[in-house]
Amino acid sequence: MFSNSSKYAIKAVLYLALHASEDNKLMVKDICKPINVPKAYLSKLLQDLSRHRIVSSTRGPKGGFYLSELNKDLFVMDIVGVIDGKNKLESCLLSLKDCSKDKPCPLHHAVSSSRSKMIKSLESTSIRELSENLGDKKAFLPL
């Protein structure tokens, strides 16, 4: 369902939520190894997220990436929307161009209600909530 880019972006944002702050900004080189994403690839993703104000960044000798309190209140769908666009999650699982409610592919009806629930969940689950679940050991992500 998620592209690798979205997976990497979500992992990077969660890493920043747990390990960075306005007083402790992280450089791409500090993030790429723990989340196992190539440095150049991660750099591009974080620049995109920064441009769309999903993550915060500062240039200069004490610069880097971090999440502000406002960033933490954004939703997982905000990350996916920047990286893949919301349409990616709504696209046909068989990659049929003309798949729709009126002209469904063989899988359309089997997944449409669960897909809708997943999208609503991503639209209502905040970065803060996920990072708190990680911090409280209610979720696991090897970071």
Residue frames as qw, qx, qy, qz and C-alpha x, y, z in Angstrom:
[[0.000, 0.884, 0.467, 0.000, 0.00, 0.00, 0.00],
 [0.180, -0.924, 0.142, 0.305, 2.75, 2.46, 0.92],
 [0.676, 0.652, -0.263, 0.222, 5.61, 3.19, -1.42],
 [0.761, -0.115, -0.292, 0.567, 9.12, 2.72, -0.06],
 [0.189, 0.428, -0.081, 0.880, 9.44, 6.50, -0.05],
 [0.522, -0.606, -0.108, -0.590, 6.45, 6.88, 2.25],
 [0.884, -0.352, -0.277, 0.136, 7.72, 4.11, 4.54],
 [0.622, 0.109, -0.215, 0.745, 11.13, 5.77, 4.75],
 [0.054, -0.532, 0.000, -0.845, 9.56, 9.19, 5.37],
 [0.702, -0.588, -0.196, -0.352, 7.36, 7.86, 8.18],
 [0.856, -0.230, -0.251, 0.388, 10.35, 6.15, 9.82],
 [0.427, 0.290, -0.132, 0.846, 12.43, 9.34, 9.52],
 [0.304, -0.609, -0.072, -0.729, 9.68, 11.50, 11.02],
 [0.821, -0.517, -0.210, -0.117, 9.24, 9.09, 13.92],
 [0.759, -0.013, -0.237, 0.606, 12.99, 9.01, 14.47],
 [0.144, 0.441, -0.079, 0.883, 13.01, 12.81, 14.62],
 [0.561, -0.619, -0.188, -0.516, 10.04, 12.77, 17.01],
 [0.879, -0.418, -0.197, 0.114, 11.95, 10.53, 19.39],
 [0.782, -0.173, -0.017, 0.599, 15.50, 11.86, 19.05],
 [0.332, 0.283, 0.124, 0.891, 15.45, 15.50, 17.92],
 [0.126, -0.826, -0.468, 0.289, 14.19, 18.83, 19.19],
 [0.248, 0.948, 0.033, 0.197, 14.70, 22.50, 18.47],
 [0.326, -0.841, 0.431, -0.009, 17.72, 22.36, 20.80],
 [0.527, -0.318, 0.767, 0.183, 18.99, 19.05, 19.39],
 [0.681, 0.577, -0.124, -0.433, 18.68, 19.11, 15.61],
 [0.753, -0.147, 0.604, 0.214, 19.83, 16.10, 13.61],
 [0.209, 0.558, -0.544, -0.590, 21.65, 15.97, 10.30],
 [0.858, 0.261, -0.236, -0.375, 20.69, 13.50, 7.57],
 [0.502, 0.412, -0.742, 0.168, 23.88, 11.53, 8.26],
 [0.187, -0.229, 0.747, -0.596, 22.71, 11.01, 11.86],
 [0.704, 0.137, 0.310, -0.624, 19.33, 9.63, 10.77],
 [0.686, 0.407, -0.454, -0.396, 20.06, 7.50, 7.70],
 [0.301, 0.294, -0.898, 0.133, 21.98, 4.69, 9.40],
 [0.272, 0.007, 0.781, -0.562, 19.59, 4.01, 12.31],
 [0.666, 0.369, 0.325, -0.561, 16.57, 3.88, 9.98],
 [0.562, -0.040, 0.748, 0.350, 18.49, 2.09, 7.21],
 [0.495, 0.810, 0.310, -0.048, 17.78, 4.52, 4.36],
 [0.657, 0.241, 0.140, 0.701, 20.40, 5.74, 1.87],
 [0.268, -0.482, -0.189, 0.813, 21.64, 9.22, 2.76],
 [0.012, 0.049, -0.399, -0.916, 20.88, 10.89, -0.59],
 [0.280, -0.436, -0.764, -0.385, 17.40, 9.38, -0.69],
 [0.369, -0.622, -0.579, 0.376, 16.64, 10.46, 2.88],
 [0.213, -0.298, 0.004, 0.930, 17.97, 13.93, 2.19],
 [0.149, -0.185, -0.546, -0.804, 15.50, 14.37, -0.67],
 [0.388, -0.543, -0.734, -0.126, 12.58, 13.06, 1.42],
 [0.375, -0.566, -0.424, 0.600, 13.38, 15.34, 4.37],
 [0.097, -0.132, 0.192, 0.968, 13.74, 18.35, 2.07],
 [0.271, -0.365, -0.648, -0.611, 10.29, 17.62, 0.62],
 [0.457, -0.597, -0.645, 0.138, 8.81, 17.22, 4.10],
 [0.334, -0.404, -0.207, 0.826, 10.50, 20.42, 5.25],
 [0.015, -0.090, -0.389, -0.917, 9.19, 22.37, 2.24],
 [0.440, -0.454, -0.590, -0.502, 5.68, 21.24, 3.17],
 [0.257, -0.524, 0.392, -0.711, 6.24, 22.02, 6.88],
 [0.895, -0.246, -0.339, -0.156, 5.86, 18.43, 8.03],
 [0.769, -0.304, -0.195, 0.527, 9.32, 18.64, 9.63],
 [0.062, -0.992, 0.063, 0.085, 11.25, 21.71, 10.71],
 [0.830, 0.117, 0.022, 0.545, 14.79, 22.50, 9.67],
 [0.148, -0.955, 0.116, 0.230, 17.48, 25.10, 10.19],
 [0.756, 0.540, -0.151, 0.337, 20.53, 25.78, 8.05],
 [0.014, -0.855, 0.390, -0.341, 24.00, 26.52, 9.31],
 [0.268, 0.415, -0.809, 0.319, 26.56, 25.07, 11.71],
 [0.235, 0.001, 0.807, -0.542, 23.95, 24.20, 14.34],
 [0.613, 0.173, -0.194, -0.746, 21.32, 23.33, 11.76],
 [0.001, 0.027, -0.998, -0.049, 19.50, 20.15, 11.01],
 [0.486, -0.316, -0.567, -0.585, 16.07, 18.59, 11.16],
 [0.022, 0.077, 0.789, -0.609, 13.67, 18.34, 14.08],
 [0.205, -0.577, -0.706, -0.356, 9.96, 18.31, 14.86],
 [0.147, -0.259, 0.267, -0.916, 8.29, 21.28, 16.48],
 [0.302, 0.209, 0.769, -0.523, 5.24, 20.80, 18.67],
 [0.579, 0.475, 0.012, -0.663, 3.12, 21.86, 15.68],
 [0.414, 0.387, -0.761, -0.316, 4.82, 19.26, 13.47],
 [0.021, -0.049, 0.966, -0.251, 4.00, 16.55, 16.00],
 [0.447, 0.350, 0.532, -0.628, 0.31, 17.43, 15.80],
 [0.495, 0.396, -0.466, -0.618, 0.22, 16.66, 12.06],
 [0.881, 0.024, 0.351, -0.315, -1.14, 13.36, 10.83],
 [0.594, -0.164, 0.713, 0.334, 0.40, 10.33, 9.15],
 [0.557, 0.640, 0.509, 0.149, -1.65, 11.11, 6.06],
 [0.080, 0.966, -0.122, -0.211, 0.12, 14.47, 5.86],
 [0.380, -0.536, 0.675, 0.337, 3.42, 12.60, 5.39],
 [0.550, 0.225, 0.771, 0.231, 1.99, 10.18, 2.84],
 [0.375, 0.854, 0.344, -0.112, 0.24, 13.03, 1.02],
 [0.013, -0.880, 0.351, 0.320, 3.50, 14.92, 0.53],
 [0.340, -0.406, 0.794, 0.298, 5.49, 11.89, -0.57],
 [0.250, 0.152, 0.906, 0.307, 2.98, 9.90, -2.65],
 [0.380, -0.087, -0.246, -0.887, -0.18, 11.93, -2.78],
 [0.564, 0.009, 0.603, -0.563, -3.41, 10.68, -1.26],
 [0.762, 0.375, -0.202, -0.488, -4.46, 9.29, -4.64],
 [0.317, 0.407, -0.856, 0.007, -1.82, 6.56, -4.39],
 [0.220, -0.027, 0.865, -0.449, -3.70, 4.96, -1.49],
 [0.606, 0.384, 0.367, -0.593, -6.94, 5.21, -3.38],
 [0.415, 0.488, -0.584, -0.499, -5.60, 3.77, -6.63],
 [0.935, 0.078, -0.169, -0.301, -6.48, 0.36, -7.99],
 [0.667, -0.501, 0.551, 0.039, -4.57, -2.53, -6.41],
 [0.799, 0.217, 0.492, 0.271, -4.24, -4.10, -9.85],
 [0.228, -0.438, 0.275, 0.825, -3.06, -0.76, -11.30],
 [0.295, 0.530, 0.700, 0.378, -5.98, -0.57, -13.69],
 [0.108, 0.063, 0.070, 0.990, -6.45, 2.94, -14.97],
 [0.392, -0.290, -0.373, -0.789, -10.23, 2.74, -15.34],
 [0.397, -0.319, -0.827, 0.238, -11.07, 0.99, -12.07],
 [0.214, -0.260, 0.161, -0.928, -13.88, 2.80, -10.24],
 [0.418, 0.108, 0.689, -0.582, -17.03, 2.23, -8.23],
 [0.698, 0.450, 0.066, -0.553, -18.96, 2.05, -11.50],
 [0.811, 0.458, -0.361, -0.052, -16.39, -0.11, -13.30],
 [0.568, -0.677, 0.454, -0.113, -14.64, -2.12, -10.55],
 [0.379, 0.458, -0.804, -0.027, -11.66, -4.43, -10.91],
 [0.733, -0.192, -0.646, -0.088, -11.98, -7.93, -9.37],
 [0.495, -0.161, -0.596, 0.612, -10.48, -6.71, -6.04],
 [0.059, -0.439, -0.035, -0.896, -12.29, -3.37, -5.82],
 [0.636, -0.530, -0.186, -0.529, -15.23, -4.38, -3.63],
 [0.848, -0.219, -0.419, 0.239, -13.12, -6.74, -1.53],
 [0.564, -0.096, -0.276, 0.772, -10.85, -3.93, -0.32],
 [0.025, 0.619, 0.202, 0.758, -12.86, -0.72, -0.65],
 [0.550, -0.771, -0.190, -0.259, -14.29, -0.65, 2.90],
 [0.797, -0.422, -0.064, 0.428, -11.00, -1.62, 4.58],
 [0.494, 0.288, 0.108, 0.813, -9.13, 0.90, 2.44],
 [0.173, -0.752, -0.202, -0.603, -11.56, 3.64, 3.51],
 [0.716, -0.684, -0.137, 0.028, -11.08, 2.72, 7.17],
 [0.761, -0.131, 0.009, 0.635, -7.30, 2.75, 6.76],
 [0.274, 0.506, 0.147, 0.804, -7.33, 6.18, 5.10],
 [0.409, -0.794, -0.175, -0.413, -9.56, 7.59, 7.87],
 [0.812, -0.510, -0.091, 0.270, -7.20, 6.14, 10.45],
 [0.636, 0.102, 0.072, 0.762, -4.16, 7.71, 8.77],
 [0.031, 0.647, 0.198, 0.736, -6.02, 11.02, 8.63],
 [0.540, -0.748, -0.081, -0.376, -6.72, 10.92, 12.37],
 [0.869, -0.348, -0.089, 0.340, -3.52, 9.39, 13.77],
 [0.042, 0.977, -0.202, 0.045, -1.00, 12.06, 14.72],
 [0.593, 0.492, -0.518, 0.371, 2.76, 11.86, 14.63],
 [0.244, -0.524, 0.536, -0.616, 2.68, 12.64, 18.36],
 [0.876, -0.164, 0.189, -0.412, 0.41, 9.65, 19.01],
 [0.919, 0.281, -0.259, 0.096, 2.70, 7.26, 17.13],
 [0.371, 0.546, -0.538, 0.524, 5.82, 8.58, 18.82],
 [0.481, -0.457, 0.452, -0.596, 4.20, 8.34, 22.26],
 [0.972, -0.023, 0.021, -0.232, 3.22, 4.74, 21.52],
 [0.751, 0.410, -0.407, 0.319, 6.84, 4.02, 20.63],
 [0.034, 0.566, -0.515, 0.643, 8.09, 5.78, 23.76],
 [0.657, -0.313, 0.391, -0.564, 5.61, 3.88, 25.94],
 [0.096, -0.244, 0.958, 0.114, 6.58, 0.58, 24.25],
 [0.645, 0.353, 0.494, -0.464, 3.01, 0.14, 22.95],
 [0.773, 0.629, -0.016, -0.073, 4.51, -0.13, 19.45],
 [0.719, -0.368, 0.406, 0.428, 7.84, -1.33, 18.10],
 [0.606, 0.789, -0.046, 0.091, 10.08, 0.17, 15.46],
 [0.814, -0.245, 0.033, 0.526, 13.80, -0.61, 15.46],
 [0.247, 0.914, -0.018, 0.321, 15.20, 2.91, 15.56]]
